Amino acid sequence: MKKHGKFLIQIFLIIAITVIFYFSYITINLNNTLNISSPPSSFPFVNSTETNDYHIWLIFTKVSNDSPLTVKFKNLVYNLVNVSLDVPIKFHIIIDEQSKIIAQNKLSEVVYKLNQSLTYKFYNVQECASKISDIVSVMSPFFSSKPGTYYSDALFYLSLGLYRFAPISQKRALLLDCDVYFKRSVSVLFAEFNRFKPSAIFGLSPELSPVYHHILHTYKRKHKTTFGEFYHSRAIAPLNVHPRGFQGYNSGIVLINLEKQRSSKEFAQIILKENVSNITTKYKFRGHLGDQDFYTLIGYEYPQLIQTLNCGFNRQLCTWWREHGYKNIFNYYFKCDHETVVLHGNCNTKFDMLYGI
């Protein structure tokens, strides 16, 4: 009995030491900043500067442990850290109180699995939403399918007001949906900032479906326009600002020059209610995709504000519109001849079904 008791004590001590070691490891490797008003912490990997900070923003709210978004969130963080070893990533995660606990657990799992450090910061969604309440009230009547609660609507317009709650030290940011997969380092995408025209605030890839061809059907019946047309190999309207067509933009991946967004008087005017009302009336535009609809409109009216990224930086996989009235023209919108850097599994498309990953 004494030997048996000693054996149990030894087993207990081994388990206790293992647990202590695990939590010590997580504490050391999972660096975080929880206060929304506190300054960003330094990266554990390199001595970063303002010009090489890789700030990635994610929205992670209204989830449970078994939510599909929870799985996508963990997979994306794992994917980004694993594929981007060449740059110091910092995550900025917009959460609610319940989601914060789940996010912490998932980040811990990534740290343990990859044996690498993570740097992140949480932002309370209600605090962020309060800072963009004027933008939400202007946009939601025009670009929400069913304008609902203020909190729900705010989630769809956070990118338009990111400059108001992002730390002032941040000059550039990348906002991602969680249903994306990086085939190459995020540094390849951030390098597109170097290609921005001087006036550009945002960088987005084309929408790869005929959704805006559909939304603009009333306007297009009475006006000869390239708005909503798929991209042609040559000009179909040489005098138009988009002579080869304009499919609109997809906001699953958005590069934002925060410095320009903060200082742009033109952008400040464009987001006013009178201007948004005028532009939606002009095109008889009634959207349902939040900030994406707004980016599409200003991309046509104010193309100087948006840098068009090639489709390989946001290779969308959704084929819903092919089965809903646009089979004959869908592939003209869906094609992408550029190297795929980021896959986007929008409308719940599974990556492994199409690309075997």
PEHUQUI-V334451 format. One record per residue. N is the residue number from 0. SS is DSSP state (@ for helix, = for strand, . for the rest). Layout:
BEGIN
n=<N,N>
ss=<SS,SS>
END
This chain:
BEGIN
n=<0,1,2,3,4,5,6,7,8,9,10,11,12,13,14,15,16,17,18,19,20,21,22,23,24,25,26,27,28,29,30,31,32,33,34,35,36,37,38,39,40,41,42,43,44,45,46,47,48,49,50,51,52,53,54,55,56,57,58,59,60,61,62,63,64,65,66,67,68,69,70,71,72,73,74,75,76,77,78,79,80,81,82,83,84,85,86,87,88,89,90,91,92,93,94,95,96,97,98,99,100,101,102,103,104,105,106,107,108,109,110,111,112,113,114,115,116,117,118,119,120,121,122,123,124,125,126,127,128,129,130,131,132,133,134,135,136,137,138,139,140,141,142,143,144,145,146,147,148,149,150,151,152,153,154,155,156,157,158,159,160,161,162,163,164,165,166,167,168,169,170,171,172,173,174,175,176,177,178,179,180,181,182,183,184,185,186,187,188,189,190,191,192,193,194,195,196,197,198,199,200,201,202,203,204,205,206,207,208,209,210,211,212,213,214,215,216,217,218,219,220,221,222,223,224,225,226,227,228,229,230,231,232,233,234,235,236,237,238,239,240,241,242,243,244,245,246,247,248,249,250,251,252,253,254,255,256,257,258,259,260,261,262,263,264,265,266,267,268,269,270,271,272,273,274,275,276,277,278,279,280,281,282,283,284,285,286,287,288,289,290,291,292,293,294,295,296,297,298,299,300,301,302,303,304,305,306,307,308,309,310,311,312,313,314,315,316,317,318,319,320,321,322,323,324,325,326,327,328,329,330,331,332,333,334,335,336,337,338,339,340,341,342,343,344,345,346,347,348,349,350,351,352,353,354,355,356>
ss=<.,@,@,@,@,@,@,@,@,@,@,@,@,@,@,@,@,@,@,@,@,@,@,@,@,@,@,@,@,=,=,=,=,.,.,.,.,.,.,.,.,.,.,.,.,.,.,.,.,.,.,.,.,=,=,=,=,=,=,=,.,.,.,.,.,.,.,@,@,@,@,@,@,@,@,@,@,@,@,@,@,@,@,.,.,.,.,.,=,=,=,=,=,=,=,.,@,@,@,@,@,@,@,@,@,@,@,@,@,@,@,@,@,@,.,.,.,=,=,=,=,=,=,=,@,@,@,@,@,@,@,.,@,@,@,@,@,@,@,@,@,@,@,=,.,.,.,.,.,@,@,@,@,@,.,.,.,@,@,@,@,@,@,@,@,.,.,.,.,.,.,=,=,=,=,=,.,.,.,=,=,=,.,.,.,@,@,@,@,@,@,@,@,@,@,.,.,.,.,.,.,=,=,=,=,=,.,.,.,.,@,@,@,@,@,.,@,@,@,@,@,@,.,.,.,.,=,.,.,.,.,.,.,.,.,.,.,.,.,.,.,.,.,.,.,=,.,.,=,=,=,=,=,=,=,=,=,@,@,@,@,@,@,.,@,@,@,@,@,@,.,.,@,@,@,@,@,@,@,@,@,@,.,.,.,.,.,.,=,.,@,@,@,@,@,@,@,@,@,@,@,.,@,@,@,=,=,=,=,.,@,@,@,.,=,=,.,.,.,@,@,@,@,.,.,.,.,.,.,@,@,@,@,@,.,.,.,.,.,.,.,=,=,=,.,@,@,@,.,.,@,@,@,@,@,.,.>
END
